[in-house]
């Protein structure tokens, strides 16, 4: 059977408005629609880098005690955690070159993100 969900631990964690820290989560494998649907979103049309936020909010099925992982929650992640999740996403969805196909996915992977050069 194929593994479709993967647990992760954020380096820093998401700090919600009540001061609660959420570090443990679960990300599922992405489906084609997860990458297609954001292209219709007006926020992505005005800022293509925002697709990362929407995609992650669709594929993260659990983050700590949050009832739902929303784009707003992803927007408020620390940069190190966003980078971690982008890398983790790319690894579990096999979007990066991996030498050994039979091994566990390496700890974390990256969605296309904004370029800061």
N, CA, C and O atoms as CSV, one atom per row, in Angstrom:
chain,resi,resn,atom,element,x,y,z
A,1,UNK,N,N,0.832,-1.175,0.000
A,1,UNK,CA,C,0.000,0.000,0.000
A,1,UNK,C,C,0.883,1.246,0.000
A,1,UNK,O,O,1.929,1.271,0.648
A,2,UNK,N,N,0.467,2.257,-0.714
A,2,UNK,CA,C,1.235,3.494,-0.829
A,2,UNK,C,C,0.997,4.399,0.376
A,2,UNK,O,O,-0.134,4.560,0.834
A,3,UNK,N,N,2.064,4.979,0.874
A,3,UNK,CA,C,1.944,5.922,1.982
A,3,UNK,C,C,1.507,7.267,1.420
A,3,UNK,O,O,2.148,7.793,0.511
A,4,UNK,N,N,0.431,7.827,1.946
A,4,UNK,CA,C,-0.099,9.092,1.430
A,4,UNK,C,C,-0.022,10.232,2.436
A,4,UNK,O,O,-0.249,11.385,2.071
A,5,UNK,N,N,0.291,9.937,3.687
A,5,UNK,CA,C,0.402,10.970,4.706
A,5,UNK,C,C,1.735,10.835,5.427
A,5,UNK,O,O,2.215,9.729,5.677
A,6,UNK,N,N,2.323,11.988,5.757
A,6,UNK,CA,C,3.650,12.023,6.353
A,6,UNK,C,C,3.654,13.001,7.520
A,6,UNK,O,O,3.201,14.139,7.394
A,7,UNK,N,N,4.169,12.546,8.656
A,7,UNK,CA,C,4.274,13.405,9.830
A,7,UNK,C,C,5.511,14.286,9.717
A,7,UNK,O,O,6.510,13.904,9.107
A,8,UNK,N,N,5.428,15.469,10.315
A,8,UNK,CA,C,6.574,16.382,10.341
A,8,UNK,C,C,6.568,17.146,11.667
A,8,UNK,O,O,5.566,17.198,12.380
A,9,UNK,N,N,7.712,17.728,11.962
A,9,UNK,CA,C,7.861,18.612,13.118
A,9,UNK,C,C,8.535,19.888,12.636
A,9,UNK,O,O,9.643,19.852,12.101
A,10,UNK,N,N,7.866,21.004,12.829
A,10,UNK,CA,C,8.422,22.288,12.396
A,10,UNK,C,C,9.610,22.679,13.272
A,10,UNK,O,O,9.608,22.418,14.475
A,11,UNK,N,N,10.619,23.299,12.675
A,11,UNK,CA,C,11.791,23.722,13.454
A,11,UNK,C,C,11.436,24.695,14.588
A,11,UNK,O,O,11.921,24.536,15.708
A,12,UNK,N,N,10.606,25.687,14.311
A,12,UNK,CA,C,10.206,26.678,15.313
A,12,UNK,C,C,8.784,26.443,15.786
A,12,UNK,O,O,8.525,26.382,16.988
A,13,UNK,N,N,7.862,26.312,14.843
A,13,UNK,CA,C,6.461,26.101,15.171
A,13,UNK,C,C,5.606,27.320,14.869
A,13,UNK,O,O,6.087,28.454,14.848
A,14,UNK,N,N,4.339,27.060,14.638
A,14,UNK,CA,C,3.363,28.123,14.377
A,14,UNK,C,C,2.825,28.639,15.706
A,14,UNK,O,O,2.331,27.866,16.527
A,15,UNK,N,N,2.924,29.946,15.912
A,15,UNK,CA,C,2.454,30.579,17.127
A,15,UNK,C,C,1.113,31.231,16.818
A,15,UNK,O,O,1.049,32.196,16.057
A,16,UNK,N,N,0.035,30.703,17.410
A,16,UNK,CA,C,-1.291,31.247,17.104
A,16,UNK,C,C,-1.559,32.526,17.900
A,16,UNK,O,O,-0.734,32.946,18.711
A,17,UNK,N,N,-2.720,33.139,17.659
A,17,UNK,CA,C,-3.055,34.428,18.273
A,17,UNK,C,C,-3.200,34.340,19.792
A,17,UNK,O,O,-3.151,35.364,20.473
A,18,UNK,N,N,-3.376,33.145,20.328
A,18,UNK,CA,C,-3.495,32.964,21.777
A,18,UNK,C,C,-2.167,32.574,22.418
A,18,UNK,O,O,-2.107,32.313,23.619
A,19,UNK,N,N,-1.108,32.536,21.617
A,19,UNK,CA,C,0.211,32.215,22.146
A,19,UNK,C,C,0.524,30.736,22.203
A,19,UNK,O,O,1.541,30.348,22.778
A,20,UNK,N,N,-0.331,29.888,21.615
A,20,UNK,CA,C,-0.084,28.444,21.589
A,20,UNK,C,C,0.873,28.101,20.455
A,20,UNK,O,O,0.753,28.621,19.345
A,21,UNK,N,N,1.811,27.233,20.742
A,21,UNK,CA,C,2.793,26.808,19.749
A,21,UNK,C,C,2.378,25.463,19.153
A,21,UNK,O,O,2.082,24.516,19.883
A,22,UNK,N,N,2.360,25.390,17.826
A,22,UNK,CA,C,1.977,24.164,17.108
A,22,UNK,C,C,3.162,23.730,16.253
A,22,UNK,O,O,3.551,24.439,15.324
A,23,UNK,N,N,3.738,22.568,16.561
A,23,UNK,CA,C,4.929,22.097,15.831
A,23,UNK,C,C,4.709,20.796,15.079
A,23,UNK,O,O,5.275,20.608,14.002
A,24,UNK,N,N,3.897,19.890,15.622
A,24,UNK,CA,C,3.684,18.578,15.001
A,24,UNK,C,C,2.585,18.693,13.952
A,24,UNK,O,O,1.572,19.355,14.177
A,25,UNK,N,N,2.787,18.051,12.810
A,25,UNK,CA,C,1.763,18.095,11.780
A,25,UNK,C,C,1.804,16.888,10.867
A,25,UNK,O,O,2.648,16.002,10.997
A,26,UNK,N,N,0.861,16.887,9.937
A,26,UNK,CA,C,0.755,15.838,8.933
A,26,UNK,C,C,0.512,16.502,7.584
A,26,UNK,O,O,-0.318,17.402,7.456
A,27,UNK,N,N,1.251,16.038,6.585
A,27,UNK,CA,C,1.073,16.511,5.217
A,27,UNK,C,C,0.741,15.301,4.351
A,27,UNK,O,O,1.370,14.249,4.463
A,28,UNK,N,N,-0.253,15.465,3.489
A,28,UNK,CA,C,-0.620,14.393,2.562
A,28,UNK,C,C,0.042,14.650,1.211
A,28,UNK,O,O,0.474,15.762,0.908
A,29,UNK,N,N,0.106,13.588,0.411
A,29,UNK,CA,C,0.602,13.751,-0.949
A,29,UNK,C,C,-0.313,14.705,-1.713
A,29,UNK,O,O,-1.528,14.700,-1.519
A,30,UNK,N,N,0.270,15.509,-2.565
A,30,UNK,CA,C,-0.499,16.454,-3.369
A,30,UNK,C,C,-1.141,15.734,-4.552
A,30,UNK,O,O,-0.605,14.761,-5.082
A,31,UNK,N,N,-2.283,16.237,-4.938
A,31,UNK,CA,C,-2.961,15.776,-6.151
A,31,UNK,C,C,-2.847,16.900,-7.168
A,31,UNK,O,O,-2.530,18.036,-6.817
A,32,UNK,N,N,-3.104,16.583,-8.414
A,32,UNK,CA,C,-2.992,17.587,-9.470
A,32,UNK,C,C,-3.823,18.824,-9.144
A,32,UNK,O,O,-3.371,19.948,-9.362
A,33,UNK,N,N,-5.034,18.626,-8.624
A,33,UNK,CA,C,-5.913,19.753,-8.325
A,33,UNK,C,C,-5.323,20.692,-7.283
A,33,UNK,O,O,-5.623,21.886,-7.283
A,34,UNK,N,N,-4.483,20.161,-6.393
A,34,UNK,CA,C,-3.859,21.005,-5.375
A,34,UNK,C,C,-2.929,22.043,-5.987
A,34,UNK,O,O,-2.732,23.117,-5.419
A,35,UNK,N,N,-2.360,21.727,-7.138
A,35,UNK,CA,C,-1.487,22.682,-7.809
A,35,UNK,C,C,-2.221,23.486,-8.877
A,35,UNK,O,O,-1.770,24.564,-9.263
A,36,UNK,N,N,-3.352,22.964,-9.357
A,36,UNK,CA,C,-4.129,23.665,-10.394
A,36,UNK,C,C,-5.070,24.709,-9.785
A,36,UNK,O,O,-5.137,25.839,-10.269
A,37,UNK,N,N,-5.785,24.341,-8.742
A,37,UNK,CA,C,-6.795,25.225,-8.143
A,37,UNK,C,C,-6.251,26.596,-7.738
A,37,UNK,O,O,-6.921,27.600,-7.980
A,38,UNK,N,N,-5.065,26.679,-7.133
A,38,UNK,CA,C,-4.573,28.002,-6.747
A,38,UNK,C,C,-4.384,28.962,-7.929
A,38,UNK,O,O,-4.410,30.180,-7.747
A,39,UNK,N,N,-4.198,28.429,-9.114
A,39,UNK,CA,C,-3.990,29.299,-10.270
A,39,UNK,C,C,-5.211,30.150,-10.584
A,39,UNK,O,O,-5.102,31.179,-11.251
A,40,UNK,N,N,-6.390,29.716,-10.096
A,40,UNK,CA,C,-7.625,30.475,-10.298
A,40,UNK,C,C,-7.837,31.535,-9.227
A,40,UNK,O,O,-8.704,32.398,-9.372
A,41,UNK,N,N,-7.062,31.479,-8.163
A,41,UNK,CA,C,-7.244,32.392,-7.033
A,41,UNK,C,C,-6.711,33.789,-7.386
A,41,UNK,O,O,-5.596,33.914,-7.893
A,42,UNK,N,N,-7.499,34.837,-7.122
A,42,UNK,CA,C,-7.052,36.201,-7.448
A,42,UNK,C,C,-5.773,36.608,-6.730
A,42,UNK,O,O,-4.999,37.411,-7.251
A,43,UNK,N,N,-5.539,36.054,-5.521
A,43,UNK,CA,C,-4.307,36.388,-4.795
A,43,UNK,C,C,-3.085,35.860,-5.526
A,43,UNK,O,O,-2.018,36.472,-5.482
A,44,UNK,N,N,-3.238,34.717,-6.202
A,44,UNK,CA,C,-2.132,34.139,-6.958
A,44,UNK,C,C,-1.935,34.897,-8.266
A,44,UNK,O,O,-0.806,35.087,-8.720
A,45,UNK,N,N,-3.042,35.327,-8.866
A,45,UNK,CA,C,-2.939,36.091,-10.111
A,45,UNK,C,C,-2.180,37.393,-9.897
A,45,UNK,O,O,-1.432,37.824,-10.774
A,46,UNK,N,N,-2.366,38.027,-8.736
A,46,UNK,CA,C,-1.648,39.275,-8.468
A,46,UNK,C,C,-0.259,39.035,-7.879
A,46,UNK,O,O,0.606,39.908,-7.954
A,47,UNK,N,N,-0.041,37.851,-7.291
A,47,UNK,CA,C,1.259,37.515,-6.705
A,47,UNK,C,C,1.475,36.006,-6.826
A,47,UNK,O,O,1.069,35.255,-5.939
A,48,UNK,N,N,2.113,35.548,-7.920
A,48,UNK,CA,C,2.291,34.106,-8.156
A,48,UNK,C,C,2.939,33.344,-7.000
A,48,UNK,O,O,2.683,32.150,-6.842
A,49,UNK,N,N,3.761,33.993,-6.197
A,49,UNK,CA,C,4.406,33.318,-5.071
A,49,UNK,C,C,3.379,32.877,-4.027
A,49,UNK,O,O,3.665,31.992,-3.220
A,50,UNK,N,N,2.198,33.477,-4.031
A,50,UNK,CA,C,1.162,33.124,-3.050
A,50,UNK,C,C,0.626,31.713,-3.285
A,50,UNK,O,O,-0.015,31.143,-2.402
A,51,UNK,N,N,0.877,31.150,-4.451
A,51,UNK,CA,C,0.441,29.770,-4.727
A,51,UNK,C,C,1.013,28.811,-3.691
A,51,UNK,O,O,0.345,27.849,-3.309
A,52,UNK,N,N,2.218,29.052,-3.238
A,52,UNK,CA,C,2.849,28.223,-2.209
A,52,UNK,C,C,1.986,28.180,-0.949
A,52,UNK,O,O,1.776,27.116,-0.368
A,53,UNK,N,N,1.498,29.329,-0.540
A,53,UNK,CA,C,0.673,29.435,0.663
A,53,UNK,C,C,-0.596,28.600,0.508
A,53,UNK,O,O,-0.961,27.843,1.408
A,54,UNK,N,N,-1.256,28.739,-0.620
A,54,UNK,CA,C,-2.508,28.021,-0.837
A,54,UNK,C,C,-2.264,26.515,-0.950
A,54,UNK,O,O,-3.004,25.720,-0.370
A,55,UNK,N,N,-1.243,26.129,-1.685
A,55,UNK,CA,C,-0.950,24.699,-1.835
A,55,UNK,C,C,-0.674,24.067,-0.470
A,55,UNK,O,O,-1.221,23.010,-0.153
A,56,UNK,N,N,0.164,24.705,0.329
A,56,UNK,CA,C,0.479,24.141,1.644
A,56,UNK,C,C,-0.765,24.061,2.522
A,56,UNK,O,O,-0.936,23.090,3.258
A,57,UNK,N,N,-1.634,25.065,2.456
A,57,UNK,CA,C,-2.846,25.017,3.281
A,57,UNK,C,C,-3.783,23.900,2.837
A,57,UNK,O,O,-4.606,23.438,3.628
A,58,UNK,N,N,-3.675,23.461,1.593
A,58,UNK,CA,C,-4.503,22.352,1.089
A,58,UNK,C,C,-3.946,20.990,1.486
A,58,UNK,O,O,-4.715,20.067,1.756
A,59,UNK,N,N,-2.626,20.849,1.526
A,59,UNK,CA,C,-2.025,19.522,1.743
A,59,UNK,C,C,-1.640,19.241,3.194
A,59,UNK,O,O,-1.402,18.088,3.552
A,60,UNK,N,N,-1.575,20.271,4.034
A,60,UNK,CA,C,-1.309,20.034,5.458
A,60,UNK,C,C,-2.647,19.718,6.105
A,60,UNK,O,O,-3.525,20.574,6.203
A,61,UNK,N,N,-2.785,18.483,6.541
A,61,UNK,CA,C,-4.066,18.033,7.087
A,61,UNK,C,C,-4.167,18.245,8.593
A,61,UNK,O,O,-5.261,18.221,9.156
A,62,UNK,N,N,-3.025,18.451,9.241
A,62,UNK,CA,C,-3.033,18.698,10.681
A,62,UNK,C,C,-1.803,19.495,11.050
A,62,UNK,O,O,-0.704,19.238,10.558
A,63,UNK,N,N,-2.003,20.473,11.928
A,63,UNK,CA,C,-0.896,21.223,12.501
A,63,UNK,C,C,-1.241,21.502,13.958
A,63,UNK,O,O,-2.059,22.367,14.270
A,64,UNK,N,N,-0.597,20.750,14.834
A,64,UNK,CA,C,-0.864,20.895,16.257
A,64,UNK,C,C,-2.340,20.713,16.556
A,64,UNK,O,O,-2.974,19.770,16.083
A,65,UNK,N,N,-2.883,21.638,17.358
A,65,UNK,CA,C,-4.286,21.558,17.769
A,65,UNK,C,C,-5.208,22.414,16.908
A,65,UNK,O,O,-6.377,22.596,17.247
A,66,UNK,N,N,-4.695,22.942,15.797
A,66,UNK,CA,C,-5.539,23.773,14.936
A,66,UNK,C,C,-6.671,22.940,14.350
A,66,UNK,O,O,-6.469,21.791,13.957
A,67,UNK,N,N,-7.853,23.522,14.296
A,67,UNK,CA,C,-8.984,22.824,13.696
A,67,UNK,C,C,-8.830,22.736,12.179
A,67,UNK,O,O,-9.232,21.749,11.563
A,68,UNK,N,N,-8.250,23.765,11.591
A,68,UNK,CA,C,-8.060,23.816,10.142
A,68,UNK,C,C,-6.788,24.597,9.843
A,68,UNK,O,O,-6.487,25.587,10.512
A,69,UNK,N,N,-6.046,24.153,8.843
A,69,UNK,CA,C,-4.854,24.876,8.416
A,69,UNK,C,C,-5.282,25.777,7.258
A,69,UNK,O,O,-5.602,25.301,6.169
A,70,UNK,N,N,-5.283,27.071,7.511
A,70,UNK,CA,C,-5.749,28.054,6.530
A,70,UNK,C,C,-4.570,28.768,5.890
A,70,UNK,O,O,-3.452,28.710,6.402
A,71,UNK,N,N,-4.815,29.447,4.763
A,71,UNK,CA,C,-3.745,30.275,4.186
A,71,UNK,C,C,-3.201,31.296,5.187
A,71,UNK,O,O,-2.006,31.589,5.185
A,72,UNK,N,N,-4.071,31.836,6.040
A,72,UNK,CA,C,-3.613,32.804,7.044
A,72,UNK,C,C,-2.601,32.172,8.001
A,72,UNK,O,O,-1.614,32.809,8.368
A,73,UNK,N,N,-2.839,30.939,8.402
A,73,UNK,CA,C,-1.882,30.251,9.277
A,73,UNK,C,C,-0.542,30.086,8.567
A,73,UNK,O,O,0.509,30.309,9.168
A,74,UNK,N,N,-0.571,29.701,7.302
A,74,UNK,CA,C,0.678,29.533,6.534
A,74,UNK,C,C,1.392,30.879,6.389
A,74,UNK,O,O,2.616,30.947,6.498
A,75,UNK,N,N,0.635,31.941,6.147
A,75,UNK,CA,C,1.216,33.289,6.030
A,75,UNK,C,C,1.973,33.683,7.286
A,75,UNK,O,O,2.962,34.414,7.216
A,76,UNK,N,N,1.515,33.205,8.431
A,76,UNK,CA,C,2.099,33.616,9.707
A,76,UNK,C,C,3.156,32.668,10.251
A,76,UNK,O,O,3.579,32.803,11.399
A,77,UNK,N,N,3.584,31.713,9.441
A,77,UNK,CA,C,4.687,30.840,9.846
A,77,UNK,C,C,5.991,31.632,9.866
A,77,UNK,O,O,6.148,32.603,9.125
A,78,UNK,N,N,6.909,31.218,10.704
A,78,UNK,CA,C,8.255,31.773,10.650
A,78,UNK,C,C,8.891,31.322,9.330
A,78,UNK,O,O,8.561,30.253,8.815
A,79,UNK,N,N,9.788,32.123,8.793
A,79,UNK,CA,C,10.408,31.825,7.494
A,79,UNK,C,C,11.078,30.456,7.484
A,79,UNK,O,O,10.998,29.745,6.482
A,80,UNK,N,N,11.730,30.073,8.568
A,80,UNK,CA,C,12.407,28.775,8.635
A,80,UNK,C,C,11.394,27.636,8.499
A,80,UNK,O,O,11.689,26.612,7.883
A,81,UNK,N,N,10.196,27.815,9.077
A,81,UNK,CA,C,9.174,26.779,8.995
A,81,UNK,C,C,8.574,26.706,7.595
A,81,UNK,O,O,8.291,25.616,7.099
A,82,UNK,N,N,8.379,27.856,6.955
A,82,UNK,CA,C,7.882,27.861,5.575
A,82,UNK,C,C,8.879,27.151,4.665
A,82,UNK,O,O,8.488,26.339,3.828
A,83,UNK,N,N,10.150,27.451,4.825
A,83,UNK,CA,C,11.178,26.797,4.017
A,83,UNK,C,C,11.180,25.285,4.271
A,83,UNK,O,O,11.291,24.497,3.331
A,84,UNK,N,N,11.058,24.887,5.525
A,84,UNK,CA,C,11.012,23.471,5.878
A,84,UNK,C,C,9.847,22.778,5.168
A,84,UNK,O,O,10.021,21.711,4.580
A,85,UNK,N,N,8.656,23.390,5.224
A,85,UNK,CA,C,7.474,22.782,4.614
A,85,UNK,C,C,7.587,22.723,3.090
A,85,UNK,O,O,7.135,21.755,2.479
A,86,UNK,N,N,8.173,23.727,2.477
A,86,UNK,CA,C,8.385,23.699,1.031
A,86,UNK,C,C,9.299,22.537,0.654
A,86,UNK,O,O,9.035,21.812,-0.305
A,87,UNK,N,N,10.364,22.372,1.412
A,87,UNK,CA,C,11.307,21.282,1.158
A,87,UNK,C,C,10.635,19.931,1.391
A,87,UNK,O,O,10.793,19.010,0.590
A,88,UNK,N,N,9.891,19.815,2.482
A,88,UNK,CA,C,9.195,18.573,2.813
A,88,UNK,C,C,8.188,18.214,1.717
A,88,UNK,O,O,8.090,17.053,1.318
A,89,UNK,N,N,7.445,19.204,1.235
A,89,UNK,CA,C,6.471,19.002,0.157
A,89,UNK,C,C,7.149,18.410,-1.078
A,89,UNK,O,O,6.663,17.442,-1.662
A,90,UNK,N,N,8.267,19.001,-1.463
A,90,UNK,CA,C,8.981,18.528,-2.656
A,90,UNK,C,C,9.515,17.109,-2.448
A,90,UNK,O,O,9.517,16.310,-3.384
A,91,UNK,N,N,9.960,16.791,-1.257
A,91,UNK,CA,C,10.488,15.459,-0.996
A,91,UNK,C,C,9.405,14.394,-1.044
A,91,UNK,O,O,9.553,13.386,-1.734
A,92,UNK,N,N,8.319,14.612,-0.318
A,92,UNK,CA,C,7.315,13.546,-0.258
A,92,UNK,C,C,6.597,13.353,-1.584
A,92,UNK,O,O,6.090,12.268,-1.867
A,93,UNK,N,N,6.554,14.406,-2.399
A,93,UNK,CA,C,5.912,14.311,-3.711
A,93,UNK,C,C,6.915,13.968,-4.809
A,93,UNK,O,O,6.593,13.991,-5.997
A,94,UNK,N,N,8.142,13.647,-4.383
A,94,UNK,CA,C,9.211,13.225,-5.292
A,94,UNK,C,C,9.443,14.213,-6.420
A,94,UNK,O,O,9.562,13.832,-7.585
A,95,UNK,N,N,9.504,15.495,-6.056
A,95,UNK,CA,C,9.738,16.546,-7.033
A,95,UNK,C,C,11.206,16.938,-7.109
A,95,UNK,O,O,11.581,17.827,-7.874
A,96,UNK,N,N,12.026,16.279,-6.322
A,96,UNK,CA,C,13.466,16.504,-6.372
A,96,UNK,C,C,14.141,15.185,-6.685
A,96,UNK,O,O,13.580,14.121,-6.422
A,97,UNK,N,N,15.335,15.243,-7.240
A,97,UNK,CA,C,16.084,14.021,-7.535
A,97,UNK,C,C,16.435,13.322,-6.236
A,97,UNK,O,O,17.006,13.914,-5.321
A,98,UNK,N,N,16.080,12.043,-6.179
A,98,UNK,CA,C,16.426,11.244,-5.014
A,98,UNK,C,C,17.141,9.995,-5.497
A,98,UNK,O,O,16.688,9.320,-6.421
A,99,UNK,N,N,18.267,9.697,-4.857
A,99,UNK,CA,C,19.056,8.562,-5.279
A,99,UNK,C,C,18.391,7.226,-5.056
A,99,UNK,O,O,18.263,6.442,-5.997
A,100,UNK,N,N,17.963,6.943,-3.841
A,100,UNK,CA,C,17.419,5.633,-3.505
A,100,UNK,C,C,15.907,5.706,-3.363
A,100,UNK,O,O,15.404,6.280,-2.397
A,101,UNK,N,N,15.178,5.134,-4.309
A,101,UNK,CA,C,13.724,5.184,-4.316
A,101,UNK,C,C,13.096,4.378,-3.184
A,101,UNK,O,O,11.944,4.628,-2.829
A,102,UNK,N,N,13.823,3.409,-2.602
A,102,UNK,CA,C,13.245,2.554,-1.575
A,102,UNK,C,C,13.399,3.118,-0.163
A,102,UNK,O,O,12.823,2.585,0.785
A,103,UNK,N,N,14.165,4.182,-0.023
A,103,UNK,CA,C,14.383,4.712,1.314
A,103,UNK,C,C,13.246,5.646,1.729
A,103,UNK,O,O,12.463,6.115,0.904
A,104,UNK,N,N,13.186,5.897,3.033
A,104,UNK,CA,C,12.211,6.849,3.563
A,104,UNK,C,C,12.531,8.225,2.987
A,104,UNK,O,O,13.687,8.506,2.668
A,105,UNK,N,N,11.515,9.090,2.849
A,105,UNK,CA,C,11.823,10.427,2.360
A,105,UNK,C,C,12.768,11.122,3.330
A,105,UNK,O,O,12.579,11.052,4.545
A,106,UNK,N,N,13.778,11.788,2.801
A,106,UNK,CA,C,14.705,12.474,3.676
A,106,UNK,C,C,13.956,13.536,4.458
A,106,UNK,O,O,12.918,14.030,4.018
A,107,UNK,N,N,14.485,13.878,5.607
A,107,UNK,CA,C,13.811,14.921,6.359
A,107,UNK,C,C,13.920,16.192,5.562
A,107,UNK,O,O,14.984,16.537,5.048
A,108,UNK,N,N,12.951,16.793,5.478
A,108,UNK,CA,C,12.399,17.800,4.667
A,108,UNK,C,C,12.971,18.245,3.351
A,108,UNK,O,O,14.140,18.075,3.006
A,109,UNK,N,N,11.819,18.964,2.495
A,109,UNK,CA,C,11.731,19.392,1.096
A,109,UNK,C,C,11.125,20.703,0.709
A,109,UNK,O,O,10.663,21.360,1.642
A,110,UNK,N,N,10.975,21.608,-1.464
A,110,UNK,CA,C,10.567,23.012,-1.516
A,110,UNK,C,C,9.664,23.312,-2.674
A,110,UNK,O,O,9.945,23.002,-3.832
A,111,UNK,N,N,8.603,23.911,-2.324
A,111,UNK,CA,C,7.718,24.420,-3.374
A,111,UNK,C,C,8.425,25.579,-4.038
A,111,UNK,O,O,9.321,26.180,-3.447
A,112,UNK,N,N,8.042,25.896,-5.238
A,112,UNK,CA,C,8.626,27.109,-5.793
A,112,UNK,C,C,8.223,28.269,-4.890
A,112,UNK,O,O,7.047,28.441,-4.568
A,113,UNK,N,N,9.183,29.036,-4.499
A,113,UNK,CA,C,8.895,30.169,-3.617
A,113,UNK,C,C,9.427,31.434,-4.211
A,113,UNK,O,O,10.008,31.429,-5.297
A,114,UNK,N,N,9.233,32.515,-3.509
A,114,UNK,CA,C,9.718,33.799,-4.012
A,114,UNK,C,C,11.233,33.833,-4.054
A,114,UNK,O,O,11.905,33.231,-3.217
A,115,UNK,N,N,11.746,34.523,-5.009
A,115,UNK,CA,C,13.192,34.690,-5.146
A,115,UNK,C,C,13.585,36.008,-4.488
A,115,UNK,O,O,13.004,37.051,-4.786
A,116,UNK,N,N,14.564,35.962,-3.600
A,116,UNK,CA,C,14.983,37.155,-2.886
A,116,UNK,C,C,16.354,37.630,-3.339
A,116,UNK,O,O,17.106,38.198,-2.547
A,117,UNK,N,N,16.686,37.403,-4.607
A,117,UNK,CA,C,18.013,37.817,-5.044
A,117,UNK,C,C,17.992,39.203,-5.615
A,117,UNK,O,O,19.031,39.713,-6.034
